[in-house]
Amino acid sequence: MATPIQGAPIQGAPIQGSVTSVTQSGQNAAAAPPVIRTIGLSDLHQALRLGWEDFKAVPSHAIILCVIYPVLGLVLARTVMGYAVLPLLFPLAAGFALLGPFAALGLYELSRRRENGEEASAWDAIEVFRSPSFGAMLAVGVLLLALFVTWIATAQAIYTAAFGYATAAEIPDFAQRVLTTSQGWWLIVVGCGTGFLFALVALCISVVSFPIMLDRHTSAGEAMVTSLRAVARNPVPMAAWGLIVAALLVLGSLPFFLGLAVVIPLLGHATWHLYRAVIVKDPNARPVTPRPRERKPAADFPANLFPWRRKDDT
């Protein structure tokens, strides 16, 4: 009777070393950081063009999603009405660049669906709240909100250091005070320099953070690290992108923040396409089969706003 040779592998039994190596290689592949491309200024133009195409494809949905944004600006302006609203109007408008990446979450979802050839509607944008990484998105959003509040407080402190607590009652008085005095020019230089630092921090940690969390369901820390790597790899294009965002937000804020209803969706969609240009698409990503749409009767309107609750009720 033949006996197995000692030390020889039994037929059909897995070899330990090969299993370990395959497992480790799979884990390393899964843990590999996203691959970052080097882009140019032409890629920014392409992102804006594709963003405009997305906006034209679903304009009503984008405006509905972003109507709260100009309302937020008006509410903030009214809140500080008793605390020298004129000196804070420009910081408020410029500070929207800090909150914009989080405010455009639904727009990223619309662009993602259109990219995959899926149907895009306002209900699809709400699906972002059901994303497995929504908690991470919320964490980064809270960080940006804290940065925004700190910027407004800093801007108020800079104005107080220049002119004290005296308020400007009218726009001509405020413009004369800022543009024709040495304190006013000091305010402009110091304020713009400080605002640039805040905008730089926000750009570095969020330029691709939210799209990659939506696309790959990464953690907040991993998303911000990837964003920092993207900026370090493409400093000139990212600086140009920051200037484009700031300029468009300021222009959109001039008519009582109402222009943001167009600027925000444009920048939101364009940010998604910028993310696609910077980050190499995950080769291991599996295509998502579009789910069949459910009819949503008007009588169920309040419940339709919270689709995840219907599963709990059933």
PAZAPA-4460 file (N, C-alpha, C; in steps of 0.05 Angstrom, whole numbers, plus 32768, in hexadecimal, padded with zeros to 4 digits):
% residues 314
    n_x    n_y    n_z   ca_x   ca_y   ca_z    c_x    c_y    c_z   seq   type   mol
   8011   7FE8   8000   8000   8000   8000   8012   8019   8000     1      M     A
   800C   802A   7FED   801D   8042   7FEA   8016   8056   8000     2      A     A
   802B   8062   800A   8027   8077   801E   8030   8091   8013     3      T     A
   8024   80A7   801B   802C   80C1   8010   8048   80C8   801A     4      P     A
   8057   80D3   8009   8072   80DB   8010   8071   80F2   8023     5      I     A
   8081   80F0   8038   8080   8105   804D   808A   8120   8041     6      Q     A
   807A   8135   8046   8081   8150   803D   8076   8156   8022     7      G     A
   806B   8142   8014   805F   8148   7FFA   8042   8152   7FFE     8      A     A
   8039   8165   7FEE   801E   8170   7FF1   8009   815B   7FE8     9      P     A
   7FF3   8159   7FF7   7FDE   8147   7FF1   7FCE   8152   7FD9    10      I     A
   7FC7   8142   7FC6   7FB9   814A   7FAE   7F9E   8157   7FB6    11      Q     A
   7F98   816E   7FAB   7F7F   817C   7FB1   7F81   818F   7FC8    12      G     A
   7F96   818D   7FD8   7F99   819E   7FEF   7FA6   81B8   7FE7    13      A     A
   7F9D   81CF   7FF0   7FAA   81E8   7FE8   7FC5   81EB   7FF3    14      P     A
   7FD7   81F7   7FE5   7FF2   81FD   7FEE   7FF1   8216   7FFE    15      I     A
   7FFB   8215   8017   7FF9   822B   802A   8006   8244   8020    16      Q     A
   801E   8240   8014   802D   8258   800B   801F   8266   7FF5    17      G     A
   8013   8257   7FE2   8005   8264   7FCC   7FEC   8272   7FD5    18      S     A
   7FDD   8265   7FE8   7FC5   8272   7FF2   7FCC   828C   8000    19      V     A
   7FE1   828B   8010   7FE9   82A3   801F   7FF1   82B9   800C    20      T     A
   8001   82B2   7FF7   800A   82C7   7FE4   7FF3   82D3   7FD5    21      S     A
   7FE0   82C1   7FCC   7FC9   82CC   7FBE   7FB8   82DE   7FCF    22      V     A
   7FB4   82D5   7FE8   7FA4   82E6   7FFA   7FB1   8301   7FFF    23      T     A
   7FCB   8300   8004   7FD9   8319   8009   7FD9   832B   7FF1    24      Q     A
   7FDD   831F   7FD9   7FDC   832F   7FC1   7FC1   833C   7FBD    25      S     A
   7FAB   832D   7FC3   7F91   8338   7FC1   7F8C   834F   7FD4    26      G     A
   7F96   834B   7FED   7F93   8360   8001   7FA3   8379   7FF9    27      Q     A
   7FBB   8374   7FEE   7FCB   838B   7FE6   7FBE   839A   7FCF    28      N     A
   7FB2   838B   7FBD   7FA5   8398   7FA7   7F8D   83A9   7FB0    29      A     A
   7F7E   839E   7FC4   7F67   83AC   7FCF   7F70   83C5   7FDE    30      A     A
   7F87   83C3   7FEB   7F90   83D9   7FFC   7FA1   83ED   7FEC    31      A     A
   7FA6   83E8   7FD3   7FB7   83FA   7FC3   7FA9   8415   7FC1    32      A     A
   7FB9   842A   7FC4   7FAD   8445   7FC2   7FA5   844B   7FA6    33      P     A
   7F92   845D   7FA2   7F89   8465   7F87   7FA0   8470   7F77    34      P     A
   7FA0   846A   7F5D   7FB5   8473   7F4B   7FAD   848F   7F41    35      V     A
   7FC0   84A2   7F43   7FBA   84BE   7F3D   7FC8   84C5   7F23    36      I     A
   7FB9   84D2   7F11   7FC5   84DB   7EF7   7FD0   84F7   7EFA    37      R     A
   7FE1   84FE   7EE7   7FEA   851A   7EE4   7FD8   8527   7ECF    38      T     A
   7FCB   853D   7ED6   7FB9   854A   7EC3   7FC4   8565   7EBB    39      I     A
   7FB7   8571   7EA8   7FBE   858C   7E9F   7FA7   859F   7EA0    40      G     A
   7FAB   85B7   7E97   7F96   85CB   7E98   7F7F   85C4   7E85    41      L     A
   7F86   85B5   7E6F   7F71   85AD   7E5D   7F5D   859A   7E6A    42      S     A
   7F66   858B   7E7E   7F53   8579   7E8C   7F3F   8589   7E9C    43      D     A
   7F47   85A0   7EA6   7F34   85B1   7EB5   7F1E   85BB   7EA2    44      L     A
   7F26   85C3   7E8A   7F12   85CC   7E76   7EFF   85B5   7E6F    45      H     A
   7F0A   859D   7E6C   7EFA   8586   7E66   7EE7   857F   7E7C    46      Q     A
   7EF0   8581   7E95   7EDE   857C   7EAC   7EC7   8590   7EAD    47      A     A
   7ECD   85AA   7EA8   7EB8   85BE   7EA8   7EA4   85B9   7E91    48      L     A
   7EAF   85B1   7E7A   7E9D   85AB   7E63   7E8A   8594   7E69    49      R     A
   7E95   857E   7E74   7E85   8567   7E7B   7E71   856E   7E91    50      L     A
   7E7A   857F   7EA4   7E68   8587   7EB9   7E51   8597   7EAE    51      G     A
   7E56   85A8   7E9A   7E40   85B8   7E8E   7E2D   85A6   7E7F    52      W     A
   7E38   8590   7E73   7E26   857D   7E65   7E14   856F   7E79    53      E     A
   7E1F   8568   7E90   7E0E   855C   7EA5   7DF9   856F   7EAE    54      D     A
   7E00   8588   7EB2   7DED   859C   7EBC   7DD7   85A0   7EA7    55      F     A
   7DDE   85A0   7E8E   7DC9   85A3   7E79   7DB7   858B   7E78    56      K     A
   7DC2   8574   7E7E   7DB2   855B   7E7D   7D9D   855A   7E93    57      A     A
   7DA4   8563   7EAB   7D92   8563   7EC1   7D91   857E   7ECF    58      V     A
   7D8A   8594   7EC1   7D8B   85AE   7ECD   7D78   85B2   7EE4    59      P     A
   7D5F   85A9   7EE1   7D4B   85AD   7EF6   7D53   859F   7F10    60      S     A
   7D5D   8587   7F0D   7D65   8577   7F24   7D7C   8585   7F33    61      H     A
   7D90   858F   7F23   7DA7   859B   7F30   7D9F   85B5   7F3E    62      A     A
   7D8D   85C4   7F32   7D84   85DD   7F3F   7D75   85D7   7F59    63      I     A
   7D64   85C2   7F58   7D55   85BB   7F70   7D68   85B3   7F86    64      I     A
   7D7C   85A3   7F7F   7D90   859B   7F94   7D9F   85B2   7F9F    65      L     A
   7DA4   85C7   7F8F   7DB5   85DC   7F98   7DA6   85F5   7FA0    66      C     A
   7D8B   85F5   7FA0   7D7D   860D   7FA8   7D81   8614   7FC5    67      V     A
   7D88   8600   7FD5   7D8D   8605   7FF2   7DA7   8615   7FF5    68      I     A
   7DB9   8613   7FE1   7DD3   8620   7FE3   7DD0   863F   7FE3    69      Y     A
   7DC2   864B   7FD0   7DBF   8668   7FD2   7DAE   8670   7FEA    70      P     A
   7D9B   865F   7FF2   7D8B   8664   800A   7D9D   8665   8022    71      V     A
   7DB1   8652   8023   7DC4   8652   8039   7DD3   866C   803A    72      L     A
   7DDB   8676   8023   7DEA   868F   8022   7DD9   86A6   802C    73      G     A
   7DC0   86A7   8025   7DAF   86BD   802E   7DAA   86BB   804C    74      L     A
   7DA7   86A2   8057   7DA3   869F   8073   7DBC   86A7   8083    75      V     A
   7DD3   86A0   8079   7DEC   86A8   8086   7DEF   86C6   8086    76      L     A
   7DE8   86D2   806F   7DEB   86EF   806D   7DD7   86FD   8081    77      A     A
   7DBF   86F2   8083   7DAC   86FD   8096   7DB4   86F9   80B3    78      R     A
   7DC1   86E2   80B8   7DC9   86DC   80D4   7DDD   86F0   80DE    79      T     A
   7DEF   86F9   80CC   7E04   870B   80D5   7DFC   8728   80D0    80      V     A
   7DE2   872D   80CA   7DD9   8748   80C4   7DDF   875C   80DB    81      M     A
   7DDD   8752   80F3   7DE3   8764   8109   7E00   8766   8110    82      G     A
   7E12   8758   8101   7E2E   8758   8106   7E3E   875F   80EE    83      Y     A
   7E37   8776   80E3   7E46   8781   80CC   7E44   876E   80B4    84      A     A
   7E2D   876C   80A8   7E29   8759   8092   7E3B   875F   807A    85      V     A
   7E3F   8778   8074   7E4F   877F   805C   7E6B   8774   805E    86      L     A
   7E7A   8777   8074   7E95   876C   8075   7E96   874E   8072    87      P     A
   7E80   8740   8078   7E80   8723   8077   7E74   8718   805D    88      L     A
   7E69   8729   804C   7E5D   871E   8033   7E72   8711   8021    89      L     A
   7E89   871F   801E   7E9E   8713   800D   7EA9   86F9   801A    90      F     A
   7EAF   86F9   8034   7EB8   86DF   8040   7EA4   86C9   803D    91      P     A
   7E8A   86D0   803F   7E75   86BB   803C   7E75   86B0   8020    92      L     A
   7E77   86C2   800C   7E77   86B9   7FF0   7E90   86A8   7FEA    93      A     A
   7EA7   86B2   7FF3   7EBF   86A3   7FEE   7EC0   8689   7FFE    94      A     A
   7EB3   8689   8016   7EB3   8672   8027   7EA2   865B   801C    95      G     A
   7E91   8660   8009   7E81   864B   7FFD   7E93   8636   7FF0    96      F     A
   7EAB   863E   7FE8   7EBD   862A   7FDC   7EC5   8615   7FF0    97      A     A
   7EC3   861B   800A   7EC9   8607   801E   7EB3   85F2   8021    98      L     A
   7E9A   85FA   801D   7E84   85E8   8021   7E7A   85DB   8007    99      L     A
   7E83   85E6   7FF1   7E79   85DD   7FD7   7E7C   85BF   7FD2   100      G     A
   7E94   85B3   7FD8   7E97   8596   7FD2   7E83   8585   7FE0   101      P     A
   7E7B   858C   7FF9   7E67   857C   8007   7E4B   8581   7FFD   102      F     A
   7E46   859B   7FF6   7E2B   85A2   7FEC   7E24   8595   7FD1   103      A     A
   7E39   858C   7FC3   7E34   8581   7FA8   7E33   8562   7FA8   104      A     A
   7E2E   8555   7FBF   7E2E   8538   7FC0   7E1A   852C   7FAC   105      L     A
   7E02   8537   7FAB   7DEE   852C   7F99   7DF5   8530   7F7C   106      G     A
   7E04   8545   7F76   7E0D   854A   7F5A   7E22   8535   7F52   107      L     A
   7E33   852D   7F64   7E46   8518   7F5D   7E37   84FE   7F56   108      Y     A
   7E22   84F8   7F65   7E12   84E0   7F5F   7E05   84E1   7F44   109      E     A
   7DFB   84F9   7F3D   7DEE   84FC   7F22   7E03   84F8   7F0C   110      L     A
   7E1B   8503   7F0F   7E2F   8500   7EFB   7E39   84E3   7EFA   111      S     A
   7E3B   84D6   7F11   7E43   84BA   7F11   7E2F   84A9   7F02   112      R     A
   7E16   84AE   7F06   7E01   849E   7EF9   7E01   84A3   7EDA   113      R     A
   7E04   84BC   7ED3   7E04   84C2   7EB6   7E1D   84B6   7EA9   114      R     A
   7E33   84B5   7EB7   7E4C   84A9   7EAD   7E48   848B   7EA8   115      E     A
   7E39   847E   7EBA   7E34   8462   7EB7   7E1D   845B   7EA5   116      N     A
   7E11   8470   7E98   7DFB   846B   7E86   7DE1   8466   7E94   117      G     A
   7DDF   846D   7EAE   7DC6   8469   7EBD   7DB4   8481   7EBB   118      E     A
   7D9C   847D   7EC2   7D89   8493   7EC2   7D8E   84A5   7EDA   119      E     A
   7D8D   84BF   7ED7   7D93   84D2   7EEC   7D7B   84E3   7EF2   120      A     A
   7D74   84E5   7F0B   7D5D   84F6   7F14   7D63   8500   7F30   121      S     A
   7D52   8511   7F3A   7D55   851C   7F55   7D55   8505   7F6A   122      A     A
   7D44   84F1   7F65   7D43   84DB   7F78   7D5E   84CC   7F79   123      W     A
   7D6B   84CA   7F62   7D85   84BD   7F61   7D9A   84CD   7F71   124      D     A
   7D98   84E7   7F71   7DAA   84F7   7F80   7DA7   84F2   7F9E   125      A     A
   7D8F   84EE   7FA7   7D8A   84E8   7FC3   7D96   84CE   7FCC   126      I     A
   7D9B   84BC   7FB9   7DA7   84A2   7FBF   7DC3   84A5   7FCC   127      E     A
   7DCF   84BD   7FC9   7DEA   84C0   7FD5   7DE8   84BD   7FF4   128      V     A
   7DD1   84C2   8000   7DCE   84BF   801D   7DCE   84A2   8025   129      F     A
   7DCB   8490   8012   7DCB   8474   8018   7DE6   8467   8012   130      R     A
   7DF9   8477   800A   7E14   846D   8004   7E21   8461   801D   131      S     A
   7E2F   844B   801A   7E3E   8440   8031   7E52   8453   803D   132      P     A
   7E5B   8466   802D   7E6F   8479   8037   7E64   8494   803F   133      S     A
   7E49   8495   8042   7E3D   84AF   8048   7E47   84BA   8063   134      F     A
   7E4C   84A8   8076   7E57   84B1   8090   7E72   84BE   808D   135      G     A
   7E83   84B3   807C   7E9D   84BF   8077   7E99   84DA   8069   136      A     A
   7E87   84DC   8056   7E81   84F5   8048   7E78   850B   805C   137      M     A
   7E67   8502   806F   7E5D   8515   8083   7E73   851E   8095   138      L     A
   7E86   850D   809C   7E9C   8515   80AC   7EAE   852A   809F   139      A     A
   7EB4   8526   8085   7EC3   853A   8077   7EB3   8554   8074   140      V     A
   7E98   8551   8070   7E87   8569   806E   7E87   8579   8087   141      G     A
   7E87   856C   809E   7E88   857A   80B8   7EA3   8588   80BB   142      V     A
   7EB8   857C   80B1   7ED2   8588   80B2   7ED3   85A2   80A1   143      L     A
   7EC7   85A1   808A   7EC5   85B8   8079   7EB4   85CE   8085   144      L     A
   7E9E   85C6   8093   7E8D   85DA   80A0   7E9C   85E8   80B6   145      L     A
   7EAC   85D8   80C6   7EBC   85E4   80DB   7ED1   85F8   80CF   146      A     A
   7EDC   85F1   80B7   7EEF   8602   80AA   7EE1   861C   80A1   147      L     A
   7EC8   8619   8097   7EB9   8630   808E   7EB3   8643   80A5   148      F     A
   7EA9   8638   80BC   7EA3   8649   80D3   7EBC   8657   80DD   149      V     A
   7ED2   8649   80DE   7EEC   8655   80E6   7EF4   866B   80D4   150      T     A
   7EF0   8668   80BA   7EF7   867D   80A7   7EE6   8696   80AB   151      W     A
   7ECC   8693   80B0   7EBB   86AA   80B4   7EC3   86B9   80CE   152      I     A
   7EC9   86A9   80E3   7ED2   86B6   80FC   7EEC   86C4   80F8   153      A     A
   7EFE   86B8   80E8   7F18   86C5   80E3   7F14   86DF   80D2   154      T     A
   7F03   86DE   80BF   7EFE   86F5   80AE   7EF2   870C   80BF   155      A     A
   7EE0   8705   80D1   7ED5   871A   80E3   7EEB   8726   80F5   156      Q     A
   7EFD   8715   80FF   7F12   871E   8110   7F25   8731   8100   157      A     A
   7F2B   872A   80E7   7F3C   873B   80D7   7F30   8756   80D2   158      I     A
   7F16   8756   80CC   7F08   8770   80C8   7F08   8781   80E2   159      Y     A
   7F03   8774   80F8   7F03   8782   8112   7F1F   878D   8118   160      T     A
   7F34   877F   8111   7F4F   8788   8116   7F55   87A1   8105   161      A     A
   7F49   87A2   80ED   7F4E   87B9   80DB   7F3D   87D1   80E2   162      A     A
   7F23   87CE   80E7   7F11   87E4   80EA   7F03   87E5   8105   163      F     A
   7F09   87D3   8117   7EFB   87D2   8130   7EDF   87C7   812D   164      G     A
   7ECD   87CE   813F   7EB2   87C4   813F   7E9E   87D6   8131   165      Y     A
   7EA8   87EC   8125   7E96   87FE   8116   7E8D   87F0   80FD   166      A     A
   7E73   87F1   80F8   7E67   87E4   80E0   7E62   87F8   80CA   167      T     A
   7E63   87ED   80B2   7E5D   87FE   809A   7E3F   87FA   8093   168      A     A
   7E30   8810   8094   7E13   880E   8090   7E0C   880A   8073   169      A     A
   7E1C   8814   8060   7E15   8813   8044   7E2D   880A   8034   170      E     A
   7E27   8800   801C   7E3C   87F6   800A   7E51   880B   8003   171      I     A
   7E48   8824   7FFB   7E5D   8838   7FF4   7E6F   883E   800B   172      P     A
   7E64   8840   8024   7E75   8845   803B   7E89   882E   803F   173      D     A
   7E80   8816   803C   7E91   87FF   8040   7EA7   87FE   802A   174      F     A
   7E9F   8803   8011   7EB3   8803   7FFB   7EC8   8819   7FFF   175      A     A
   7EBF   8830   8007   7ED3   8846   800C   7EE6   883F   8022   176      Q     A
   7EDB   8833   8037   7EEB   882C   804E   7F00   8817   8047   177      R     A
   7EF9   8804   8036   7F0C   87EF   802F   7F1F   87F7   8019   178      V     A
   7F16   8806   8005   7F27   880C   7FEE   7F38   8825   7FF0   179      L     A
   7F32   8836   8002   7F40   8850   8003   7F4F   8855   801D   180      T     A
   7F52   8841   802D   7F61   8845   8046   7F77   882F   8048   181      T     A
   7F8B   8835   8058   7FA1   8822   805C   7F96   8809   806B   182      S     A
   7F84   880D   807E   7F78   87F6   808C   7F69   87E4   8078   183      Q     A
   7F5B   87F1   8065   7F4D   87E1   8051   7F5F   87D0   8040   184      G     A
   7F75   87DB   8037   7F87   87CB   8027   7F95   87B5   8038   185      W     A
   7F9A   87BB   8051   7FA4   87A6   8063   7F90   8790   8066   186      W     A
   7F76   8797   8068   7F61   8784   806A   7F60   8772   8051   187      L     A
   7F62   877E   8039   7F61   876F   8020   7F78   875B   801F   188      I     A
   7F90   8764   8025   7FA8   8753   8022   7FA7   873C   8036   189      V     A
   7FA2   8743   804F   7FA2   872E   8064   7F8A   871C   8061   190      V     A
   7F73   8727   805A   7F5B   8717   8057   7F5D   8703   8040   191      G     A
   7F67   870D   8029   7F6A   86FB   8012   7F7F   86E6   8017   192      C     A
   7F95   86EE   8024   7FAA   86DB   802A   7FA0   86C5   803D   193      G     A
   7F91   86CD   8052   7F86   86B9   8064   7F71   86A8   8057   194      T     A
   7F60   86B4   8047   7F4C   86A4   8038   7F58   8690   8025   195      G     A
   7F6F   8698   8019   7F7D   8685   8008   7F86   866D   8017   196      F     A
   7F90   8670   802F   7F99   865A   803F   7F82   8647   8046   197      L     A
   7F6B   8652   804D   7F54   8641   8053   7F4B   8632   803A   198      F     A
   7F4A   8640   8023   7F42   8633   800A   7F55   861E   8002   199      A     A
   7F6F   8622   8007   7F83   860E   8000   7F7F   85F5   8010   200      L     A
   7F7A   85F8   802A   7F75   85E1   803B   7F5D   85D1   8032   201      V     A
   7F47   85E0   802C   7F2E   85D2   8023   7F33   85C4   8008   202      A     A
   7F41   85D1   7FF6   7F46   85C5   7FDC   7F57   85AB   7FDF   203      L     A
   7F6B   85AC   7FEF   7F7D   8595   7FF2   7F6F   857D   7FFD   204      C     A
   7F5D   8581   8010   7F50   856A   801E   7F36   8561   8010   205      I     A
   7F2C   8571   7FFD   7F11   856A   7FF3   7F0F   856A   7FD5   206      S     A
   7F24   856F   7FC6   7F21   8572   7FA9   7F17   8558   7F9C   207      V     A
   7F1F   8541   7FA6   7F14   8528   7F9C   7F09   8516   7FB2   208      V     A
   7F08   8520   7FCA   7F00   8510   7FE1   7EE4   8505   7FDE   209      S     A
   7ED0   8516   7FDA   7EB5   850D   7FD9   7EAF   84FB   7FC0   210      F     A
   7EB9   8501   7FA8   7EB5   84EF   7F92   7EC1   84D3   7F97   211      P     A
   7ED9   84D1   7FA3   7EE4   84B7   7FA7   7ED6   84A8   7FBD   212      I     A
   7ECB   84B6   7FD1   7EBB   84A8   7FE6   7EA2   849D   7FDA   213      M     A
   7E96   84AC   7FC7   7E7E   84A3   7FBA   7E83   848C   7FA7   214      L     A
   7E9A   848D   7F99   7EA0   847A   7F84   7EAC   8460   7F90   215      D     A
   7EBE   8462   7FA4   7ECC   844B   7FAE   7EC5   8444   7FCB   216      R     A
   7EB5   8455   7FD8   7EAD   8451   7FF3   7EC5   8450   8006   217      H     A
   7ED8   8462   8002   7EEF   8463   8013   7EE9   8471   802D   218      T     A
   7EFB   846F   8040   7EF8   847D   805A   7EFE   849B   8056   219      S     A
   7EF6   84AB   8069   7EFB   84C8   8068   7F19   84CD   8067   220      A     A
   7F28   84BF   8078   7F45   84C4   8079   7F53   84BC   805F   221      G     A
   7F4B   84A5   8053   7F57   849D   803A   7F50   84B0   8023   222      E     A
   7F37   84BA   8024   7F2F   84CD   800F   7F3E   84E7   8010   223      A     A
   7F43   84F1   8029   7F51   850A   802B   7F6F   8507   8024   224      M     A
   7F7A   84F0   802B   7F96   84EA   8023   7F99   84E9   8005   225      V     A
   7F86   84DC   7FF8   7F86   84DA   7FDB   7F84   84F6   7FCF   226      T     A
   7F73   8507   7FDA   7F70   8522   7FD1   7F8A   8532   7FD3   227      S     A
   7F98   852E   7FEA   7FB1   853C   7FEE   7FC6   8532   7FD9   228      L     A
   7FC6   8518   7FD4   7FD8   850D   7FC0   7FD2   8518   7FA4   229      R     A
   7FB8   851B   7F9E   7FB1   8526   7F84   7FBA   8542   7F80   230      A     A
   7FB8   8552   7F95   7FC1   856E   7F94   7FDF   856F   7F91   231      V     A
   7FED   855E   7FA0   800A   855E   7F9F   8014   8555   7F84   232      A     A
   8005   8543   7F77   800D   8539   7F5C   8008   854E   7F47   233      R     A
   7FF3   855E   7F4B   7FEB   8572   7F36   7FE7   858E   7F43   234      N     A
   7FFD   859A   7F4D   7FFA   85B4   7F5B   7FEF   85CA   7F49   235      P     A
   7FFA   85CC   7F31   7FF1   85E3   7F20   7FD4   85E0   7F17   236      V     A
   7FCC   85C9   7F0C   7FAF   85C6   7F04   7F9D   85C9   7F1C   237      P     A
   7FA4   85BF   7F34   7F93   85C1   7F4B   7F91   85DE   7F54   238      M     A
   7FA7   85ED   7F53   7FA6   8609   7F5A   7F94   8618   7F46   239      A     A
   7F96   8611   7F2D   7F84   861E   7F19   7F67   8617   7F1E   240      A     A
   7F62   85FD   7F26   7F47   85F5   7F2C   7F3C   8605   7F44   241      W     A
   7F4C   8609   7F58   7F44   8618   7F6F   7F3D   8635   7F67   242      G     A
   7F4C   8641   7F55   7F46   865C   7F4C   7F2C   865D   7F3C   243      L     A
   7F28   8649   7F2C   7F0F   8647   7F1C   7EF7   8645   7F2F   244      I     A
   7EF9   8633   7F42   7EE3   8630   7F55   7EDD   864A   7F64   245      V     A
   7EF2   8656   7F6E   7EEF   866F   7F7D   7EE2   8685   7F6C   246      A     A
   7EEC   8688   7F54   7EE1   869D   7F42   7EC4   8698   7F3C   247      A     A
   7EBD   867F   7F35   7EA1   8679   7F2E   7E8F   867C   7F47   248      L     A
   7E98   8675   7F5E   7E87   8678   7F76   7E83   8695   7F7D   249      L     A
   7E97   86A6   7F7A   7E94   86C2   7F7F   7E81   86CE   7F6B   250      V     A
   7E83   86C7   7F51   7E71   86D1   7F3D   7E54   86C8   7F42   251      L     A
   7E51   86AF   7F4B   7E37   86A5   7F51   7E2A   86B1   7F6A   252      G     A
   7E3B   86BC   7F7B   7E31   86C7   7F94   7E29   86E4   7F91   253      S     A
   7E31   86F1   7F7B   7E2C   870E   7F79   7E0E   8715   7F78   254      L     A
   7DFE   8707   7F68   7DE1   870E   7F69   7DD2   8701   7F80   255      P     A
   7DDA   8708   7F98   7DCD   86FE   7FB1   7DCF   86DF   7FB2   256      F     A
   7DE6   86D5   7FAA   7DEB   86B8   7FAB   7DDA   86A7   7F99   257      F     A
   7DC8   86B3   7F89   7DB6   86A3   7F78   7DC5   8696   7F61   258      L     A
   7DDB   86A2   7F58   7DEA   8695   7F43   7DF6   867B   7F4A   259      G     A
   7DF8   8675   7F64   7E03   865B   7F6D   7DF1   8644   7F64   260      L     A
   7DD8   8649   7F5E   7DC6   8634   7F55   7DCF   8629   7F3A   261      A     A
   7DE0   8638   7F2B   7DEB   862E   7F13   7E09   8626   7F17   262      V     A
   7E17   8637   7F26   7E34   8632   7F2A   7E39   8618   7F39   263      V     A
   7E29   8613   7F4E   7E2E   85FC   7F5F   7E2A   85E2   7F4F   264      I     A
   7E14   85DE   7F41   7E11   85C6   7F31   7E27   85C2   7F1C   265      P     A
   7E2F   85D8   7F0F   7E45   85D7   7EFB   7E5E   85CD   7F08   266      L     A
   7E66   85D9   7F1F   7E7F   85D1   7F2C   7E7C   85B5   7F38   267      L     A
   7E65   85AE   7F42   7E61   8593   7F4D   7E65   857E   7F38   268      G     A
   7E58   8580   7F21   7E5B   856D   7F0C   7E78   856D   7F02   269      H     A
   7E84   8585   7EFF   7E9F   8586   7EF5   7EB3   857A   7F08   270      A     A
   7EAE   857B   7F22   7EBF   856F   7F36   7EC0   8551   7F32   271      T     A
   7EA9   8545   7F2C   7EA8   8528   7F28   7EBA   8521   7F10   272      W     A
   7EB8   8530   7EFA   7EC8   852A   7EE3   7EE5   8530   7EE7   273      H     A
   7EEB   8544   7EF8   7F07   8549   7F00   7F12   8531   7F0F   274      L     A
   7F02   8526   7F21   7F0A   850E   7F30   7F10   84F7   7F1D   275      Y     A
   7EFF   84F3   7F09   7F04   84DE   7EF5   7F1E   84E3   7EE6   276      R     A
   7F25   84FC   7EE1   7F3D   8502   7ED2   7F56   84FD   7EE4   277      A     A
   7F54   8502   7EFD   7F6B   8500   7F0F   7F6F   84E4   7F1A   278      V     A
   7F5A   84D6   7F21   7F5C   84BC   7F2D   7F56   84A6   7F18   279      I     A
   7F69   8493   7F16   7F64   847D   7F03   7F4D   846C   7F0D   280      V     A
   7F3C   8465   7EFB   7F24   8455   7F03   7F2C   843A   7F0E   281      K     A
   7F1F   8432   7F23   7F25   8418   7F30   7F20   8401   7F1D   282      D     A
   7F35   83F2   7F16   7F31   83DC   7F03   7F20   83C5   7F0F   283      P     A
   7F1F   83C3   7F2A   7F10   83AE   7F37   7EF3   83B5   7F3C   284      N     A
   7EEB   83CD   7F34   7ED0   83D6   7F3A   7EBC   83C6   7F29   285      A     A
   7EA7   83BE   7F36   7E92   83AE   7F28   7E7C   83C0   7F1F   286      R     A
   7E72   83BD   7F07   7E5C   83CE   7EFD   7E43   83C9   7F0E   287      P     A
   7E36   83DF   7F14   7E1D   83DD   7F24   7E05   83DC   7F12   288      V     A
   7DF5   83C8   7F15   7DDD   83C5   7F05   7DC8   83D9   7F0E   289      T     A
   7DBE   83EA   7EFD   7DA9   83FD   7F05   7D91   83EF   7F11   290      P     A
   7D88   83F9   7F27   7D70   83ED   7F34   7D57   83F7   7F26   291      R     A
   7D42   83E6   7F24   7D29   83F0   7F18   7D1D   8406   7F28   292      P     A
   7D12   8419   7F1A   7D05   842F   7F28   7CEA   8428   7F33   293      R     A
   7CE5   8433   7F4B   7CCB   842E   7F57   7CB9   8447   7F53   294      E     A
   7CA0   8442   7F4F   7C8D   8458   7F4C   7C89   8464   7F68   295      R     A
   7C8B   847E   7F69   7C88   848C   7F83   7C70   849D   7F82   296      K     A
   7C59   8494   7F8C   7C40   84A4   7F8B   7C44   84BE   7F9B   297      P     A
   7C35   84D2   7F92   7C36   84EC   7F9F   7C2C   84EB   7FBC   298      A     A
   7C1A   84D8   7FC1   7C10   84D5   7FDD   7C25   84CC   7FF0   299      A     A
   7C3A   84BF   7FE6   7C50   84B6   7FF7   7C67   84CA   7FF7   300      D     A
   7C62   84E3   7FF0   7C78   84F6   7FED   7C8A   84F8   8006   301      F     A
   7C80   84FC   801E   7C93   84FE   8035   7CA4   84E6   8038   302      P     A
   7C98   84CE   8035   7CA7   84B5   8039   7CBC   84B2   8022   303      A     A
   7CB6   84BC   800B   7CC9   84B9   7FF4   7CE3   84C8   7FF9   304      N     A
   7CE2   84DD   800A   7CFB   84EB   8010   7D0E   84DB   8021   305      L     A
   7D04   84C6   802E   7D14   84B5   803F   7D11   8498   8036   306      F     A
   7D1B   8490   801F   7D16   8476   8014   7D21   845F   8025   307      P     A
   7D36   8464   8035   7D41   844F   8045   7D2E   8447   805C   308      W     A
   7D1B   8458   8064   7D09   8451   807A   7CF4   843D   8071   309      R     A
   7CEF   843B   8057   7CDB   8428   804E   7CE4   840C   8053   310      R     A
   7CFE   8406   8051   7D08   83EC   8056   7D05   83E4   8073   311      K     A
   7D09   83F7   8085   7D06   83F2   80A2   7CE9   83EC   80A9   312      D     A
   7CD6   83FB   809C   7CBA   83F7   80A2   7CB0   83DC   8099   313      D     A
   7CBB   83D2   8082   7CB2   83B8   8078   7CBF   83A2   8087   314      T     A
***
